Amino acid sequence: MIGLIVSCATYKQNIMFKPGDGFQPDPIQKEALGVEKNYVIQKSDLLQLDVYSNRGERIIDPNAEIVTPQNNQVNSQKEDEFTYLVDPSGIVKFPMLGELMVDGMSLRQAEEILQEQYSKYYKDPFVRLSYANKRVIVLGAVGGQVIPLVNQNVSLSEVLALAKGLTTDSKAHNIRVLRKDQVFIIDLSTIEGFKAGNMRIEPNDIVYVEPVRRPFIEGLRDYSLIFGAVASLTSLVAIVVTLTQ
């Protein structure tokens, strides 16, 4: 029992990202709250490219029902999705165009360049460019999940909703967001905390929701095998003593 009490007092071995003495979280900048941001292409990104002729007619007319004298041919482009890797030099290799430096460009800037380049081969090209490998890791009370980011501007509350929300074992007042060498601590238990902390999540962020600790119950669970073995041994001894009398 003494061992159980000691265990209960220090039962926090599965708590992650514990702040050290004197730790101060990074302040959340105003620009990270509710302000939309254009994603900038980085090395190791996987880019998905879609090219359509005639200013994107194929998108709104998939069955080729729109036919004009200027456009009497059907764009038979395949709908297969392909991705293209931005190499460590910031260069990506696109079909027909070859290599193109895209590191540091926004998706919109790259689209404009690609439209200009593809105009050599297509009439009035329409280009869509997006990333395909951006994600955020969610750990803690909500379980281990990898949430794909399909939008350039996703908030912390959206990520938690995609992770099925906070459970009854979650500390809503102690949510940590780890971003490279920065650590933010957010309190979503109040409206004021939500307004001040519902920050925009960036690719590769780690969101950690600290679980509520129930040390006595968890200690009983861990020591249940020992208690069971002791009870069985006690019963066996009692039976042997009874038989020998």
C-alpha positions as CSV (number, residue, x, y, z in Angstrom):
1,M,0.0,0.0,0.0
2,I,2.9,2.4,0.8
3,G,4.3,1.7,-2.7
4,L,0.9,2.5,-4.2
5,I,0.7,5.8,-2.4
6,V,4.2,6.8,-3.5
7,S,3.3,5.7,-7.0
8,C,0.1,7.8,-7.0
9,A,2.1,10.9,-5.9
10,T,4.4,10.7,-8.9
11,Y,2.2,9.1,-11.5
12,K,3.1,11.3,-14.5
13,Q,5.4,9.1,-16.6
14,N,3.3,9.5,-19.8
15,I,3.1,13.3,-19.7
16,M,5.0,14.8,-22.6
17,F,6.7,18.1,-23.2
18,K,7.0,19.0,-19.5
19,P,8.3,22.6,-19.1
20,G,11.4,23.0,-17.0
21,D,12.0,25.4,-14.1
22,G,11.7,29.0,-15.2
23,F,10.1,28.1,-18.5
24,Q,8.2,30.9,-20.3
25,P,6.0,30.1,-23.3
26,D,6.4,32.2,-26.4
27,P,3.9,34.9,-26.9
28,I,1.3,34.5,-29.7
29,Q,1.8,37.2,-32.3
30,K,-1.3,39.0,-33.5
31,E,-0.7,38.0,-37.1
32,A,-1.1,34.4,-36.1
33,L,-4.7,35.0,-35.0
34,G,-7.3,35.0,-37.7
35,V,-5.2,36.6,-40.4
36,E,-4.9,34.6,-43.6
37,K,-1.5,33.8,-44.8
38,N,-0.3,32.7,-48.3
39,Y,1.7,29.5,-48.1
40,V,5.3,29.8,-49.3
41,I,6.7,26.8,-51.1
42,Q,9.6,25.1,-49.3
43,K,12.1,22.4,-50.0
44,S,10.8,18.8,-49.7
45,D,7.2,19.9,-50.5
46,L,5.1,17.6,-52.7
47,L,3.2,19.8,-55.1
48,Q,0.1,18.7,-57.0
49,L,-0.4,20.3,-60.4
50,D,-3.5,20.5,-62.5
51,V,-3.4,22.1,-66.0
52,Y,-6.5,22.9,-68.1
53,S,-6.8,24.6,-71.4
54,N,-9.4,27.3,-72.4
55,R,-9.2,29.0,-69.0
56,G,-10.3,25.9,-67.2
57,E,-13.3,24.9,-69.3
58,R,-12.8,21.3,-68.4
59,I,-13.4,22.0,-64.7
60,I,-16.9,23.5,-65.2
61,D,-17.7,21.4,-68.3
62,P,-16.5,17.8,-67.5
63,N,-19.0,16.3,-70.1
64,A,-17.9,18.6,-72.9
65,E,-21.4,20.1,-73.2
66,I,-20.1,23.6,-74.0
67,V,-19.1,23.8,-77.7
68,T,-18.3,27.0,-79.5
69,P,-16.9,27.8,-83.0
70,Q,-13.6,28.8,-81.2
71,N,-13.6,25.7,-79.2
72,N,-14.7,22.6,-81.1
73,Q,-12.3,20.2,-79.5
74,V,-12.6,18.3,-76.3
75,N,-9.9,18.4,-73.7
76,S,-9.3,14.8,-72.9
77,Q,-6.8,15.4,-70.1
78,K,-6.7,12.5,-67.6
79,E,-7.9,13.2,-64.1
80,D,-5.0,11.2,-62.5
81,E,-3.3,13.1,-59.7
82,F,0.4,13.4,-59.8
83,T,2.8,15.0,-57.3
84,Y,6.1,16.6,-57.8
85,L,8.9,16.9,-55.2
86,V,10.7,20.1,-54.5
87,D,14.3,19.0,-54.2
88,P,16.9,20.3,-51.6
89,S,17.9,23.0,-54.1
90,G,14.3,24.3,-54.2
91,I,13.8,23.1,-57.8
92,V,10.9,21.0,-59.0
93,K,10.6,19.2,-62.3
94,F,7.2,19.6,-64.1
95,P,6.0,17.9,-67.2
96,M,6.9,19.6,-70.5
97,L,8.5,22.5,-68.7
98,G,11.4,20.8,-67.0
99,E,13.0,22.2,-64.0
100,L,11.7,25.3,-62.3
101,M,12.9,27.2,-59.1
102,V,9.9,27.5,-56.8
103,D,11.5,27.7,-53.3
104,G,10.3,30.9,-51.6
105,M,7.4,31.5,-53.9
106,S,3.7,31.6,-52.8
107,L,1.4,29.1,-54.5
108,R,-0.2,31.9,-56.4
109,Q,3.1,33.3,-57.7
110,A,4.1,29.8,-58.9
111,E,0.7,29.4,-60.6
112,E,1.1,32.6,-62.6
113,I,4.6,31.5,-63.8
114,L,3.3,28.1,-64.7
115,Q,0.3,29.5,-66.6
116,E,2.7,31.7,-68.6
117,Q,5.0,28.7,-69.4
118,Y,2.1,26.4,-70.3
119,S,0.7,29.0,-72.7
120,K,3.4,27.8,-75.1
121,Y,1.6,24.5,-75.4
122,Y,-2.1,25.1,-74.4
123,K,-4.6,27.7,-75.3
124,D,-5.4,30.0,-72.4
125,P,-4.1,27.6,-69.7
126,F,-5.6,27.5,-66.3
127,V,-3.3,26.1,-63.6
128,R,-4.0,24.9,-60.1
129,L,-1.1,24.3,-57.7
130,S,-1.4,22.9,-54.2
131,Y,0.7,21.0,-51.6
132,A,0.0,17.4,-50.9
133,N,2.1,16.5,-47.9
134,K,1.4,19.0,-45.2
135,R,0.2,17.8,-41.9
136,V,0.1,18.4,-38.1
137,I,0.6,15.9,-35.3
138,V,-1.9,15.8,-32.5
139,L,-0.8,14.0,-29.3
140,G,-2.0,13.6,-25.7
141,A,-5.5,13.0,-24.4
142,V,-7.0,13.0,-27.9
143,G,-4.7,10.1,-28.9
144,G,-1.9,10.1,-31.5
145,Q,-3.2,11.4,-34.8
146,V,-1.7,12.9,-38.0
147,I,-4.1,15.5,-39.4
148,P,-3.6,16.4,-43.1
149,L,-3.7,20.1,-43.8
150,V,-5.8,20.7,-47.0
151,N,-6.1,24.4,-46.4
152,Q,-3.5,27.1,-46.1
153,N,-5.2,28.7,-43.1
154,V,-6.3,26.2,-40.4
155,S,-6.9,27.3,-36.8
156,L,-6.1,25.3,-33.6
157,S,-9.8,24.8,-33.0
158,E,-10.2,23.3,-36.5
159,V,-7.4,20.9,-35.9
160,L,-8.8,19.8,-32.6
161,A,-12.2,19.3,-34.2
162,L,-10.6,17.1,-36.9
163,A,-9.0,15.1,-34.1
164,K,-12.6,14.4,-32.8
165,G,-12.5,17.2,-30.2
166,L,-11.4,17.2,-26.5
167,T,-12.3,14.1,-24.4
168,T,-13.3,14.1,-20.7
169,D,-9.7,13.3,-20.0
170,S,-8.4,16.5,-21.6
171,K,-7.1,19.6,-19.9
172,A,-8.6,22.3,-22.1
173,H,-6.5,24.9,-20.2
174,N,-3.2,23.3,-21.0
175,I,-2.8,22.8,-24.7
176,R,0.7,23.1,-26.1
177,V,1.7,23.9,-29.7
178,L,5.3,23.1,-30.6
179,R,6.7,24.9,-33.7
180,K,10.4,24.4,-34.3
181,D,12.1,26.1,-31.4
182,Q,8.9,27.8,-30.2
183,V,6.4,26.6,-27.6
184,F,3.0,28.1,-27.1
185,I,0.6,27.3,-24.2
186,I,-3.0,27.9,-24.9
187,D,-6.0,27.9,-22.6
188,L,-9.2,27.1,-24.4
189,S,-11.3,26.6,-21.3
190,T,-12.6,30.2,-21.4
191,I,-13.8,32.5,-24.2
192,E,-11.0,34.9,-23.4
193,G,-8.5,32.1,-23.7
194,F,-10.0,31.1,-27.1
195,K,-9.8,34.6,-28.4
196,A,-6.2,35.0,-27.4
197,G,-5.1,31.5,-28.3
198,N,-7.0,30.2,-31.3
199,M,-3.9,30.6,-33.4
200,R,-3.3,29.6,-37.0
201,I,-1.6,26.2,-37.2
202,E,1.3,25.7,-39.6
203,P,2.5,22.5,-41.3
204,N,4.6,20.2,-39.1
205,D,3.3,21.8,-35.8
206,I,2.8,19.4,-32.9
207,V,-0.4,20.0,-30.8
208,Y,-0.3,18.3,-27.4
209,V,-3.3,18.2,-25.2
210,E,-2.3,17.3,-21.6
211,P,-4.4,14.5,-20.2
212,V,-6.1,14.6,-16.8
213,R,-4.2,12.4,-14.3
214,R,-6.1,9.9,-12.1
215,P,-3.2,8.5,-10.2
216,F,-5.1,6.4,-7.7
217,I,-7.1,4.6,-10.4
218,E,-4.1,4.2,-12.7
219,G,-2.0,3.0,-9.8
220,L,-4.6,0.4,-8.9
221,R,-4.6,-0.7,-12.6
222,D,-0.8,-1.1,-12.7
223,Y,-0.7,-2.9,-9.4
224,S,-3.7,-5.2,-10.1
225,L,-1.5,-8.0,-11.3
226,I,0.5,-7.9,-8.0
227,F,-2.6,-7.7,-5.9
228,G,-4.1,-10.6,-7.9
229,A,-0.9,-12.7,-7.4
230,V,-0.8,-11.9,-3.6
231,A,-4.5,-12.8,-3.3
232,S,-4.0,-16.1,-5.1
233,L,-1.0,-16.9,-3.0
234,T,-2.9,-16.1,0.2
235,S,-5.8,-18.3,-0.9
236,L,-3.3,-21.1,-1.7
237,V,-1.6,-20.8,1.7
238,A,-5.0,-20.8,3.5
239,I,-6.0,-24.0,1.6
240,V,-2.7,-25.8,2.4
241,V,-3.0,-24.8,6.1
242,T,-6.6,-26.1,6.2
243,L,-5.7,-29.4,4.7
244,T,-2.8,-29.9,7.1
245,Q,-4.8,-29.4,10.2
